[in-house]
Amino acid sequence: MTPVILALATIRESYEVLGLIGIVASLAGIWMESKRNWLNSDAEEAVKDGVMTEAAARRRISVIAWSTRLLTLTGVFCLSFAGWKLFR
């Protein structure tokens, strides 16, 4: 995703596209954060049911945690950069 963002940053009028990417990424990160407890408990229930190992559940919870942060920070970065290009 980073090469796409860098390619868009070199295009004239790219702040509009970058702003849209930022909005989508931010909303996805906010949605994941709001559903994070549910996603984590789903992994814990899978361990109790014997569908998933405990190590796999830990990895899943870890991936959920860092991807939530990554999406939110990517969205904030894209929106900030688009705003900077728009108002300079």
Rosetta constraint file for C-alpha pairs under 8 A:
AtomPair CA 1 CA 5 HARMONIC 6.45 0.50
AtomPair CA 2 CA 6 HARMONIC 6.18 0.50
AtomPair CA 3 CA 7 HARMONIC 5.99 0.50
AtomPair CA 4 CA 8 HARMONIC 6.08 0.50
AtomPair CA 5 CA 9 HARMONIC 6.13 0.50
AtomPair CA 5 CA 18 HARMONIC 7.12 0.50
AtomPair CA 6 CA 10 HARMONIC 6.73 0.50
AtomPair CA 7 CA 11 HARMONIC 6.92 0.50
AtomPair CA 8 CA 14 HARMONIC 5.49 0.50
AtomPair CA 8 CA 17 HARMONIC 7.45 0.50
AtomPair CA 8 CA 18 HARMONIC 6.98 0.50
AtomPair CA 9 CA 14 HARMONIC 5.77 0.50
AtomPair CA 9 CA 15 HARMONIC 7.25 0.50
AtomPair CA 9 CA 18 HARMONIC 7.54 0.50
AtomPair CA 10 CA 14 HARMONIC 7.24 0.50
AtomPair CA 13 CA 17 HARMONIC 7.85 0.50
AtomPair CA 14 CA 18 HARMONIC 6.03 0.50
AtomPair CA 14 CA 82 HARMONIC 7.85 0.50
AtomPair CA 15 CA 19 HARMONIC 5.79 0.50
AtomPair CA 15 CA 81 HARMONIC 7.53 0.50
AtomPair CA 15 CA 82 HARMONIC 4.38 0.50
AtomPair CA 15 CA 83 HARMONIC 7.34 0.50
AtomPair CA 15 CA 85 HARMONIC 6.17 0.50
AtomPair CA 15 CA 86 HARMONIC 6.48 0.50
AtomPair CA 16 CA 20 HARMONIC 6.33 0.50
AtomPair CA 16 CA 82 HARMONIC 6.86 0.50
AtomPair CA 17 CA 21 HARMONIC 6.23 0.50
AtomPair CA 18 CA 22 HARMONIC 6.07 0.50
AtomPair CA 18 CA 78 HARMONIC 5.74 0.50
AtomPair CA 18 CA 79 HARMONIC 6.94 0.50
AtomPair CA 18 CA 81 HARMONIC 7.84 0.50
AtomPair CA 18 CA 82 HARMONIC 5.83 0.50
AtomPair CA 19 CA 23 HARMONIC 6.17 0.50
AtomPair CA 19 CA 78 HARMONIC 6.11 0.50
AtomPair CA 19 CA 79 HARMONIC 5.05 0.50
AtomPair CA 19 CA 82 HARMONIC 5.34 0.50
AtomPair CA 19 CA 83 HARMONIC 7.64 0.50
AtomPair CA 20 CA 24 HARMONIC 6.23 0.50
AtomPair CA 21 CA 25 HARMONIC 6.02 0.50
AtomPair CA 21 CA 75 HARMONIC 6.96 0.50
AtomPair CA 21 CA 78 HARMONIC 6.90 0.50
AtomPair CA 22 CA 26 HARMONIC 5.92 0.50
AtomPair CA 22 CA 74 HARMONIC 6.81 0.50
AtomPair CA 22 CA 75 HARMONIC 3.86 0.50
AtomPair CA 22 CA 76 HARMONIC 6.32 0.50
AtomPair CA 22 CA 77 HARMONIC 7.24 0.50
AtomPair CA 22 CA 78 HARMONIC 4.68 0.50
AtomPair CA 22 CA 79 HARMONIC 4.96 0.50
AtomPair CA 23 CA 27 HARMONIC 6.07 0.50
AtomPair CA 23 CA 75 HARMONIC 6.11 0.50
AtomPair CA 23 CA 79 HARMONIC 7.01 0.50
AtomPair CA 24 CA 28 HARMONIC 6.09 0.50
AtomPair CA 24 CA 75 HARMONIC 7.17 0.50
AtomPair CA 25 CA 29 HARMONIC 6.11 0.50
AtomPair CA 25 CA 71 HARMONIC 5.32 0.50
AtomPair CA 25 CA 72 HARMONIC 6.29 0.50
AtomPair CA 25 CA 74 HARMONIC 6.57 0.50
AtomPair CA 25 CA 75 HARMONIC 4.66 0.50
AtomPair CA 26 CA 30 HARMONIC 6.09 0.50
AtomPair CA 26 CA 71 HARMONIC 6.26 0.50
AtomPair CA 26 CA 72 HARMONIC 4.77 0.50
AtomPair CA 26 CA 73 HARMONIC 7.53 0.50
AtomPair CA 26 CA 74 HARMONIC 7.33 0.50
AtomPair CA 26 CA 75 HARMONIC 4.39 0.50
AtomPair CA 26 CA 76 HARMONIC 6.61 0.50
AtomPair CA 27 CA 31 HARMONIC 6.01 0.50
AtomPair CA 27 CA 72 HARMONIC 7.71 0.50
AtomPair CA 28 CA 32 HARMONIC 6.12 0.50
AtomPair CA 28 CA 71 HARMONIC 6.79 0.50
AtomPair CA 28 CA 72 HARMONIC 7.50 0.50
AtomPair CA 29 CA 33 HARMONIC 6.10 0.50
AtomPair CA 29 CA 67 HARMONIC 7.86 0.50
AtomPair CA 29 CA 68 HARMONIC 5.01 0.50
AtomPair CA 29 CA 69 HARMONIC 6.86 0.50
AtomPair CA 29 CA 70 HARMONIC 7.71 0.50
AtomPair CA 29 CA 71 HARMONIC 4.90 0.50
AtomPair CA 29 CA 72 HARMONIC 4.61 0.50
AtomPair CA 30 CA 34 HARMONIC 6.19 0.50
AtomPair CA 30 CA 68 HARMONIC 7.66 0.50
AtomPair CA 30 CA 72 HARMONIC 6.80 0.50
AtomPair CA 31 CA 35 HARMONIC 6.26 0.50
AtomPair CA 32 CA 36 HARMONIC 5.66 0.50
AtomPair CA 32 CA 64 HARMONIC 7.96 0.50
AtomPair CA 32 CA 68 HARMONIC 5.93 0.50
AtomPair CA 33 CA 68 HARMONIC 6.20 0.50
AtomPair CA 35 CA 39 HARMONIC 6.20 0.50
AtomPair CA 36 CA 40 HARMONIC 6.05 0.50
AtomPair CA 36 CA 64 HARMONIC 7.34 0.50
AtomPair CA 36 CA 65 HARMONIC 7.86 0.50
AtomPair CA 37 CA 41 HARMONIC 6.06 0.50
AtomPair CA 38 CA 42 HARMONIC 6.04 0.50
AtomPair CA 39 CA 43 HARMONIC 6.50 0.50
AtomPair CA 39 CA 61 HARMONIC 7.83 0.50
AtomPair CA 39 CA 64 HARMONIC 7.88 0.50
AtomPair CA 40 CA 44 HARMONIC 6.39 0.50
AtomPair CA 40 CA 61 HARMONIC 5.77 0.50
AtomPair CA 41 CA 45 HARMONIC 6.04 0.50
AtomPair CA 42 CA 46 HARMONIC 6.25 0.50
AtomPair CA 43 CA 47 HARMONIC 6.51 0.50
AtomPair CA 43 CA 52 HARMONIC 7.70 0.50
AtomPair CA 43 CA 57 HARMONIC 5.38 0.50
AtomPair CA 43 CA 60 HARMONIC 7.19 0.50
AtomPair CA 43 CA 61 HARMONIC 7.29 0.50
AtomPair CA 44 CA 48 HARMONIC 6.45 0.50
AtomPair CA 44 CA 57 HARMONIC 6.62 0.50
AtomPair CA 45 CA 49 HARMONIC 6.13 0.50
AtomPair CA 46 CA 50 HARMONIC 6.15 0.50
AtomPair CA 46 CA 51 HARMONIC 5.15 0.50
AtomPair CA 46 CA 52 HARMONIC 5.41 0.50
AtomPair CA 46 CA 57 HARMONIC 7.87 0.50
AtomPair CA 47 CA 51 HARMONIC 5.97 0.50
AtomPair CA 47 CA 52 HARMONIC 4.88 0.50
AtomPair CA 47 CA 53 HARMONIC 5.70 0.50
AtomPair CA 47 CA 54 HARMONIC 5.96 0.50
AtomPair CA 47 CA 57 HARMONIC 6.92 0.50
AtomPair CA 52 CA 56 HARMONIC 6.30 0.50
AtomPair CA 52 CA 57 HARMONIC 6.55 0.50
AtomPair CA 53 CA 57 HARMONIC 6.29 0.50
AtomPair CA 54 CA 58 HARMONIC 6.23 0.50
AtomPair CA 55 CA 59 HARMONIC 6.26 0.50
AtomPair CA 56 CA 60 HARMONIC 6.12 0.50
AtomPair CA 57 CA 61 HARMONIC 6.13 0.50
AtomPair CA 58 CA 62 HARMONIC 6.08 0.50
AtomPair CA 59 CA 63 HARMONIC 6.08 0.50
AtomPair CA 60 CA 64 HARMONIC 6.14 0.50
AtomPair CA 61 CA 65 HARMONIC 6.20 0.50
AtomPair CA 62 CA 66 HARMONIC 6.34 0.50
AtomPair CA 63 CA 67 HARMONIC 5.83 0.50
AtomPair CA 64 CA 68 HARMONIC 6.02 0.50
AtomPair CA 65 CA 69 HARMONIC 6.58 0.50
AtomPair CA 66 CA 70 HARMONIC 5.97 0.50
AtomPair CA 67 CA 71 HARMONIC 5.97 0.50
AtomPair CA 68 CA 72 HARMONIC 6.26 0.50
AtomPair CA 69 CA 73 HARMONIC 6.01 0.50
AtomPair CA 70 CA 74 HARMONIC 5.90 0.50
AtomPair CA 71 CA 75 HARMONIC 6.10 0.50
AtomPair CA 72 CA 76 HARMONIC 6.25 0.50
AtomPair CA 73 CA 77 HARMONIC 6.02 0.50
AtomPair CA 74 CA 78 HARMONIC 6.06 0.50
AtomPair CA 75 CA 79 HARMONIC 6.07 0.50
AtomPair CA 76 CA 80 HARMONIC 5.98 0.50
AtomPair CA 77 CA 81 HARMONIC 6.06 0.50
AtomPair CA 78 CA 82 HARMONIC 6.00 0.50
AtomPair CA 79 CA 83 HARMONIC 6.02 0.50
AtomPair CA 80 CA 84 HARMONIC 6.08 0.50
AtomPair CA 81 CA 85 HARMONIC 6.20 0.50
AtomPair CA 82 CA 86 HARMONIC 6.01 0.50
AtomPair CA 83 CA 87 HARMONIC 6.07 0.50
AtomPair CA 84 CA 88 HARMONIC 5.92 0.50
